[in-house]
Amino acid sequence: MEILVYLIPIALFLGGAGLAAFLWSLRSGQYEDLEGAKWRILDDSDVEGPKRAQENDG
């Protein structure tokens, strides 16, 4: 039972740190564009493949 004196404050601190990190992510705009990530995966405009490399050389 004496260990609870240490575990309860540690648990409260970790919970508060998680809440603070979540609130920071909300304020910094991490959840603003949820649909954009799936389109950025498919966008290959920054990839220079063999076909584009030949067009740029010649």
PyMOL Python script that loads the backbone (N, CA, C, O; Angstrom):
from pymol import cmd

cmd.read_pdbstr("""\
ATOM      1  N   MET A   1       0.813  -1.200   0.000  1.00  0.00           N
ATOM      2  CA  MET A   1       0.000   0.000   0.000  1.00  0.00           C
ATOM      3  C   MET A   1       0.858   1.266   0.000  1.00  0.00           C
ATOM      4  O   MET A   1       0.410   2.321  -0.451  1.00  0.00           O
ATOM      5  N   GLU A   2       2.064   1.164   0.495  1.00  0.00           N
ATOM      6  CA  GLU A   2       2.926   2.345   0.531  1.00  0.00           C
ATOM      7  C   GLU A   2       3.361   2.762  -0.877  1.00  0.00           C
ATOM      8  O   GLU A   2       3.698   3.922  -1.116  1.00  0.00           O
ATOM      9  N   ILE A   3       3.347   1.807  -1.795  1.00  0.00           N
ATOM     10  CA  ILE A   3       3.756   2.119  -3.171  1.00  0.00           C
ATOM     11  C   ILE A   3       2.761   3.052  -3.847  1.00  0.00           C
ATOM     12  O   ILE A   3       3.119   3.758  -4.789  1.00  0.00           O
ATOM     13  N   LEU A   4       1.507   3.064  -3.374  1.00  0.00           N
ATOM     14  CA  LEU A   4       0.501   3.947  -3.954  1.00  0.00           C
ATOM     15  C   LEU A   4       0.851   5.419  -3.767  1.00  0.00           C
ATOM     16  O   LEU A   4       0.437   6.265  -4.559  1.00  0.00           O
ATOM     17  N   VAL A   5       1.607   5.719  -2.730  1.00  0.00           N
ATOM     18  CA  VAL A   5       2.053   7.092  -2.494  1.00  0.00           C
ATOM     19  C   VAL A   5       2.903   7.570  -3.668  1.00  0.00           C
ATOM     20  O   VAL A   5       2.916   8.763  -3.974  1.00  0.00           O
ATOM     21  N   TYR A   6       3.605   6.664  -4.322  1.00  0.00           N
ATOM     22  CA  TYR A   6       4.448   7.010  -5.472  1.00  0.00           C
ATOM     23  C   TYR A   6       3.709   6.829  -6.801  1.00  0.00           C
ATOM     24  O   TYR A   6       3.869   7.626  -7.725  1.00  0.00           O
ATOM     25  N   LEU A   7       2.909   5.783  -6.881  1.00  0.00           N
ATOM     26  CA  LEU A   7       2.275   5.465  -8.158  1.00  0.00           C
ATOM     27  C   LEU A   7       1.161   6.439  -8.545  1.00  0.00           C
ATOM     28  O   LEU A   7       1.008   6.770  -9.721  1.00  0.00           O
ATOM     29  N   ILE A   8       0.389   6.896  -7.571  1.00  0.00           N
ATOM     30  CA  ILE A   8      -0.717   7.812  -7.894  1.00  0.00           C
ATOM     31  C   ILE A   8      -0.200   9.143  -8.439  1.00  0.00           C
ATOM     32  O   ILE A   8      -0.716   9.598  -9.460  1.00  0.00           O
ATOM     33  N   PRO A   9       0.790   9.795  -7.820  1.00  0.00           N
ATOM     34  CA  PRO A   9       1.309  11.035  -8.426  1.00  0.00           C
ATOM     35  C   PRO A   9       1.953  10.814  -9.797  1.00  0.00           C
ATOM     36  O   PRO A   9       1.837  11.660 -10.684  1.00  0.00           O
ATOM     37  N   ILE A  10       2.633   9.672  -9.967  1.00  0.00           N
ATOM     38  CA  ILE A  10       3.236   9.387 -11.267  1.00  0.00           C
ATOM     39  C   ILE A  10       2.157   9.224 -12.324  1.00  0.00           C
ATOM     40  O   ILE A  10       2.292   9.734 -13.436  1.00  0.00           O
ATOM     41  N   ALA A  11       1.084   8.512 -11.982  1.00  0.00           N
ATOM     42  CA  ALA A  11      -0.014   8.319 -12.924  1.00  0.00           C
ATOM     43  C   ALA A  11      -0.695   9.644 -13.250  1.00  0.00           C
ATOM     44  O   ALA A  11      -1.031   9.894 -14.408  1.00  0.00           O
ATOM     45  N   LEU A  12      -0.901  10.487 -12.261  1.00  0.00           N
ATOM     46  CA  LEU A  12      -1.508  11.797 -12.507  1.00  0.00           C
ATOM     47  C   LEU A  12      -0.609  12.670 -13.377  1.00  0.00           C
ATOM     48  O   LEU A  12      -1.094  13.386 -14.253  1.00  0.00           O
ATOM     49  N   PHE A  13       0.695  12.609 -13.136  1.00  0.00           N
ATOM     50  CA  PHE A  13       1.628  13.384 -13.950  1.00  0.00           C
ATOM     51  C   PHE A  13       1.619  12.911 -15.402  1.00  0.00           C
ATOM     52  O   PHE A  13       1.576  13.728 -16.321  1.00  0.00           O
ATOM     53  N   LEU A  14       1.659  11.599 -15.610  1.00  0.00           N
ATOM     54  CA  LEU A  14       1.657  11.072 -16.978  1.00  0.00           C
ATOM     55  C   LEU A  14       0.340  11.371 -17.688  1.00  0.00           C
ATOM     56  O   LEU A  14       0.339  11.671 -18.882  1.00  0.00           O
ATOM     57  N   GLY A  15      -0.766  11.296 -16.981  1.00  0.00           N
ATOM     58  CA  GLY A  15      -2.054  11.648 -17.573  1.00  0.00           C
ATOM     59  C   GLY A  15      -2.108  13.122 -17.954  1.00  0.00           C
ATOM     60  O   GLY A  15      -2.607  13.479 -19.022  1.00  0.00           O
ATOM     61  N   GLY A  16      -1.591  13.972 -17.075  1.00  0.00           N
ATOM     62  CA  GLY A  16      -1.543  15.402 -17.378  1.00  0.00           C
ATOM     63  C   GLY A  16      -0.629  15.710 -18.551  1.00  0.00           C
ATOM     64  O   GLY A  16      -0.931  16.580 -19.367  1.00  0.00           O
ATOM     65  N   ALA A  17       0.490  14.998 -18.637  1.00  0.00           N
ATOM     66  CA  ALA A  17       1.408  15.198 -19.763  1.00  0.00           C
ATOM     67  C   ALA A  17       0.749  14.766 -21.072  1.00  0.00           C
ATOM     68  O   ALA A  17       0.913  15.427 -22.097  1.00  0.00           O
ATOM     69  N   GLY A  18       0.012  13.670 -21.042  1.00  0.00           N
ATOM     70  CA  GLY A  18      -0.709  13.235 -22.236  1.00  0.00           C
ATOM     71  C   GLY A  18      -1.781  14.225 -22.639  1.00  0.00           C
ATOM     72  O   GLY A  18      -1.951  14.511 -23.824  1.00  0.00           O
ATOM     73  N   LEU A  19      -2.498  14.746 -21.674  1.00  0.00           N
ATOM     74  CA  LEU A  19      -3.523  15.754 -21.963  1.00  0.00           C
ATOM     75  C   LEU A  19      -2.897  17.024 -22.525  1.00  0.00           C
ATOM     76  O   LEU A  19      -3.427  17.614 -23.466  1.00  0.00           O
ATOM     77  N   ALA A  20      -1.774  17.445 -21.955  1.00  0.00           N
ATOM     78  CA  ALA A  20      -1.081  18.633 -22.455  1.00  0.00           C
ATOM     79  C   ALA A  20      -0.602  18.426 -23.886  1.00  0.00           C
ATOM     80  O   ALA A  20      -0.701  19.336 -24.710  1.00  0.00           O
ATOM     81  N   ALA A  21      -0.084  17.241 -24.189  1.00  0.00           N
ATOM     82  CA  ALA A  21       0.378  16.957 -25.551  1.00  0.00           C
ATOM     83  C   ALA A  21      -0.798  16.959 -26.528  1.00  0.00           C
ATOM     84  O   ALA A  21      -0.676  17.456 -27.647  1.00  0.00           O
ATOM     85  N   PHE A  22      -1.925  16.409 -26.109  1.00  0.00           N
ATOM     86  CA  PHE A  22      -3.105  16.412 -26.966  1.00  0.00           C
ATOM     87  C   PHE A  22      -3.602  17.832 -27.215  1.00  0.00           C
ATOM     88  O   PHE A  22      -3.930  18.178 -28.350  1.00  0.00           O
ATOM     89  N   LEU A  23      -3.663  18.652 -26.180  1.00  0.00           N
ATOM     90  CA  LEU A  23      -4.111  20.036 -26.351  1.00  0.00           C
ATOM     91  C   LEU A  23      -3.147  20.822 -27.229  1.00  0.00           C
ATOM     92  O   LEU A  23      -3.575  21.653 -28.030  1.00  0.00           O
ATOM     93  N   TRP A  24      -1.846  20.565 -27.086  1.00  0.00           N
ATOM     94  CA  TRP A  24      -0.867  21.229 -27.945  1.00  0.00           C
ATOM     95  C   TRP A  24      -1.095  20.854 -29.404  1.00  0.00           C
ATOM     96  O   TRP A  24      -1.031  21.708 -30.289  1.00  0.00           O
ATOM     97  N   SER A  25      -1.364  19.568 -29.652  1.00  0.00           N
ATOM     98  CA  SER A  25      -1.579  19.131 -31.036  1.00  0.00           C
ATOM     99  C   SER A  25      -2.839  19.747 -31.622  1.00  0.00           C
ATOM    100  O   SER A  25      -2.886  20.037 -32.817  1.00  0.00           O
ATOM    101  N   LEU A  26      -3.860  19.950 -30.797  1.00  0.00           N
ATOM    102  CA  LEU A  26      -5.064  20.619 -31.285  1.00  0.00           C
ATOM    103  C   LEU A  26      -4.776  22.068 -31.666  1.00  0.00           C
ATOM    104  O   LEU A  26      -5.211  22.542 -32.716  1.00  0.00           O
ATOM    105  N   ARG A  27      -4.046  22.757 -30.811  1.00  0.00           N
ATOM    106  CA  ARG A  27      -3.763  24.179 -31.055  1.00  0.00           C
ATOM    107  C   ARG A  27      -2.798  24.396 -32.206  1.00  0.00           C
ATOM    108  O   ARG A  27      -2.847  25.440 -32.856  1.00  0.00           O
ATOM    109  N   SER A  28      -1.920  23.437 -32.475  1.00  0.00           N
ATOM    110  CA  SER A  28      -0.944  23.625 -33.546  1.00  0.00           C
ATOM    111  C   SER A  28      -1.483  23.185 -34.906  1.00  0.00           C
ATOM    112  O   SER A  28      -0.768  23.269 -35.905  1.00  0.00           O
ATOM    113  N   GLY A  29      -2.721  22.723 -34.962  1.00  0.00           N
ATOM    114  CA  GLY A  29      -3.348  22.418 -36.240  1.00  0.00           C
ATOM    115  C   GLY A  29      -3.055  21.039 -36.781  1.00  0.00           C
ATOM    116  O   GLY A  29      -3.123  20.840 -37.993  1.00  0.00           O
ATOM    117  N   GLN A  30      -2.735  20.087 -35.940  1.00  0.00           N
ATOM    118  CA  GLN A  30      -2.415  18.745 -36.403  1.00  0.00           C
ATOM    119  C   GLN A  30      -3.620  18.038 -37.002  1.00  0.00           C
ATOM    120  O   GLN A  30      -3.457  17.122 -37.809  1.00  0.00           O
ATOM    121  N   TYR A  31      -4.819  18.442 -36.625  1.00  0.00           N
ATOM    122  CA  TYR A  31      -6.022  17.750 -37.074  1.00  0.00           C
ATOM    123  C   TYR A  31      -6.825  18.576 -38.077  1.00  0.00           C
ATOM    124  O   TYR A  31      -7.995  18.275 -38.312  1.00  0.00           O
ATOM    125  N   GLU A  32      -6.238  19.588 -38.662  1.00  0.00           N
ATOM    126  CA  GLU A  32      -6.956  20.462 -39.576  1.00  0.00           C
ATOM    127  C   GLU A  32      -7.272  19.783 -40.904  1.00  0.00           C
ATOM    128  O   GLU A  32      -8.390  19.910 -41.405  1.00  0.00           O
ATOM    129  N   ASP A  33      -6.318  19.069 -41.481  1.00  0.00           N
ATOM    130  CA  ASP A  33      -6.481  18.497 -42.816  1.00  0.00           C
ATOM    131  C   ASP A  33      -6.353  16.975 -42.740  1.00  0.00           C
ATOM    132  O   ASP A  33      -5.298  16.422 -43.052  1.00  0.00           O
ATOM    133  N   LEU A  34      -7.414  16.309 -42.331  1.00  0.00           N
ATOM    134  CA  LEU A  34      -7.361  14.860 -42.195  1.00  0.00           C
ATOM    135  C   LEU A  34      -7.442  14.161 -43.543  1.00  0.00           C
ATOM    136  O   LEU A  34      -6.945  13.043 -43.677  1.00  0.00           O
ATOM    137  N   GLU A  35      -8.046  14.776 -44.534  1.00  0.00           N
ATOM    138  CA  GLU A  35      -8.191  14.162 -45.852  1.00  0.00           C
ATOM    139  C   GLU A  35      -6.944  14.360 -46.718  1.00  0.00           C
ATOM    140  O   GLU A  35      -6.716  13.583 -47.645  1.00  0.00           O
ATOM    141  N   GLY A  36      -6.152  15.362 -46.439  1.00  0.00           N
ATOM    142  CA  GLY A  36      -5.006  15.675 -47.281  1.00  0.00           C
ATOM    143  C   GLY A  36      -3.915  14.625 -47.268  1.00  0.00           C
ATOM    144  O   GLY A  36      -3.219  14.447 -48.268  1.00  0.00           O
ATOM    145  N   ALA A  37      -3.753  13.924 -46.157  1.00  0.00           N
ATOM    146  CA  ALA A  37      -2.671  12.947 -46.061  1.00  0.00           C
ATOM    147  C   ALA A  37      -2.856  11.805 -47.050  1.00  0.00           C
ATOM    148  O   ALA A  37      -1.885  11.335 -47.643  1.00  0.00           O
ATOM    149  N   LYS A  38      -4.085  11.359 -47.232  1.00  0.00           N
ATOM    150  CA  LYS A  38      -4.289  10.243 -48.163  1.00  0.00           C
ATOM    151  C   LYS A  38      -4.042  10.670 -49.601  1.00  0.00           C
ATOM    152  O   LYS A  38      -3.656   9.842 -50.426  1.00  0.00           O
ATOM    153  N   TRP A  39      -4.255  11.941 -49.922  1.00  0.00           N
ATOM    154  CA  TRP A  39      -3.981  12.398 -51.286  1.00  0.00           C
ATOM    155  C   TRP A  39      -2.497  12.662 -51.494  1.00  0.00           C
ATOM    156  O   TRP A  39      -1.985  12.477 -52.598  1.00  0.00           O
ATOM    157  N   ARG A  40      -1.798  13.096 -50.440  1.00  0.00           N
ATOM    158  CA  ARG A  40      -0.354  13.330 -50.560  1.00  0.00           C
ATOM    159  C   ARG A  40       0.398  12.028 -50.776  1.00  0.00           C
ATOM    160  O   ARG A  40       1.454  12.026 -51.409  1.00  0.00           O
ATOM    161  N   ILE A  41      -0.123  10.925 -50.264  1.00  0.00           N
ATOM    162  CA  ILE A  41       0.522   9.632 -50.493  1.00  0.00           C
ATOM    163  C   ILE A  41       0.500   9.283 -51.975  1.00  0.00           C
ATOM    164  O   ILE A  41       1.471   8.745 -52.506  1.00  0.00           O
ATOM    165  N   LEU A  42      -0.605   9.587 -52.638  1.00  0.00           N
ATOM    166  CA  LEU A  42      -0.764   9.226 -54.043  1.00  0.00           C
ATOM    167  C   LEU A  42      -0.103  10.215 -54.993  1.00  0.00           C
ATOM    168  O   LEU A  42       0.116   9.886 -56.159  1.00  0.00           O
ATOM    169  N   ASP A  43       0.216  11.396 -54.534  1.00  0.00           N
ATOM    170  CA  ASP A  43       0.807  12.429 -55.381  1.00  0.00           C
ATOM    171  C   ASP A  43       2.279  12.116 -55.617  1.00  0.00           C
ATOM    172  O   ASP A  43       3.059  12.019 -54.670  1.00  0.00           O
ATOM    173  N   ASP A  44       2.658  11.958 -56.889  1.00  0.00           N
ATOM    174  CA  ASP A  44       4.052  11.653 -57.195  1.00  0.00           C
ATOM    175  C   ASP A  44       4.718  12.789 -57.979  1.00  0.00           C
ATOM    176  O   ASP A  44       5.622  12.546 -58.778  1.00  0.00           O
ATOM    177  N   SER A  45       4.278  14.007 -57.752  1.00  0.00           N
ATOM    178  CA  SER A  45       4.854  15.128 -58.491  1.00  0.00           C
ATOM    179  C   SER A  45       6.301  15.413 -58.083  1.00  0.00           C
ATOM    180  O   SER A  45       7.045  16.011 -58.860  1.00  0.00           O
ATOM    181  N   ASP A  46       6.710  15.002 -56.894  1.00  0.00           N
ATOM    182  CA  ASP A  46       8.087  15.253 -56.477  1.00  0.00           C
ATOM    183  C   ASP A  46       9.022  14.079 -56.768  1.00  0.00           C
ATOM    184  O   ASP A  46      10.218  14.154 -56.487  1.00  0.00           O
ATOM    185  N   VAL A  47       8.486  13.007 -57.324  1.00  0.00           N
ATOM    186  CA  VAL A  47       9.291  11.828 -57.649  1.00  0.00           C
ATOM    187  C   VAL A  47       9.730  11.911 -59.099  1.00  0.00           C
ATOM    188  O   VAL A  47       8.908  12.132 -59.989  1.00  0.00           O
ATOM    189  N   GLU A  48      11.024  11.735 -59.342  1.00  0.00           N
ATOM    190  CA  GLU A  48      11.534  11.777 -60.703  1.00  0.00           C
ATOM    191  C   GLU A  48      11.870  10.359 -61.134  1.00  0.00           C
ATOM    192  O   GLU A  48      12.923   9.820 -60.793  1.00  0.00           O
ATOM    193  N   GLY A  49      10.961   9.772 -61.885  1.00  0.00           N
ATOM    194  CA  GLY A  49      11.155   8.402 -62.352  1.00  0.00           C
ATOM    195  C   GLY A  49      11.966   8.364 -63.630  1.00  0.00           C
ATOM    196  O   GLY A  49      12.440   9.406 -64.084  1.00  0.00           O
ATOM    197  N   PRO A  50      12.141   7.181 -64.228  1.00  0.00           N
ATOM    198  CA  PRO A  50      12.940   7.040 -65.447  1.00  0.00           C
ATOM    199  C   PRO A  50      12.368   7.834 -66.621  1.00  0.00           C
ATOM    200  O   PRO A  50      13.129   8.414 -67.395  1.00  0.00           O
ATOM    201  N   LYS A  51      11.045   7.871 -66.765  1.00  0.00           N
ATOM    202  CA  LYS A  51      10.423   8.579 -67.870  1.00  0.00           C
ATOM    203  C   LYS A  51      10.670  10.080 -67.750  1.00  0.00           C
ATOM    204  O   LYS A  51      11.012  10.732 -68.736  1.00  0.00           O
ATOM    205  N   ARG A  52      10.500  10.623 -66.564  1.00  0.00           N
ATOM    206  CA  ARG A  52      10.708  12.067 -66.362  1.00  0.00           C
ATOM    207  C   ARG A  52      12.191  12.422 -66.463  1.00  0.00           C
ATOM    208  O   ARG A  52      12.532  13.514 -66.918  1.00  0.00           O
ATOM    209  N   ALA A  53      13.060  11.530 -66.054  1.00  0.00           N
ATOM    210  CA  ALA A  53      14.494  11.796 -66.139  1.00  0.00           C
ATOM    211  C   ALA A  53      14.915  11.893 -67.611  1.00  0.00           C
ATOM    212  O   ALA A  53      15.755  12.729 -67.943  1.00  0.00           O
ATOM    213  N   GLN A  54      14.361  11.069 -68.494  1.00  0.00           N
ATOM    214  CA  GLN A  54      14.685  11.117 -69.909  1.00  0.00           C
ATOM    215  C   GLN A  54      14.153  12.393 -70.547  1.00  0.00           C
ATOM    216  O   GLN A  54      14.809  12.974 -71.412  1.00  0.00           O
ATOM    217  N   GLU A  55      12.979  12.830 -70.132  1.00  0.00           N
ATOM    218  CA  GLU A  55      12.408  14.068 -70.674  1.00  0.00           C
ATOM    219  C   GLU A  55      13.256  15.274 -70.291  1.00  0.00           C
ATOM    220  O   GLU A  55      13.416  16.195 -71.092  1.00  0.00           O
ATOM    221  N   ASN A  56      13.802  15.279 -69.071  1.00  0.00           N
ATOM    222  CA  ASN A  56      14.602  16.402 -68.613  1.00  0.00           C
ATOM    223  C   ASN A  56      15.992  16.410 -69.258  1.00  0.00           C
ATOM    224  O   ASN A  56      16.591  17.475 -69.408  1.00  0.00           O
ATOM    225  N   ASP A  57      16.506  15.255 -69.635  1.00  0.00           N
ATOM    226  CA  ASP A  57      17.846  15.187 -70.234  1.00  0.00           C
ATOM    227  C   ASP A  57      17.859  15.630 -71.694  1.00  0.00           C
ATOM    228  O   ASP A  57      18.851  16.178 -72.174  1.00  0.00           O
ATOM    229  N   GLY A  58      16.767  15.393 -72.386  1.00  0.00           N
ATOM    230  CA  GLY A  58      16.876  15.506 -73.792  1.00  0.00           C
ATOM    231  C   GLY A  58      16.223  16.552 -74.518  1.00  0.00           C
ATOM    232  O   GLY A  58      16.340  16.620 -75.742  1.00  0.00           O
TER     233      GLY A  58
END
""", "prot")
cmd.dss("prot")
cmd.show_as("cartoon", "prot")
cmd.util.cbc("prot")
cmd.orient("prot")
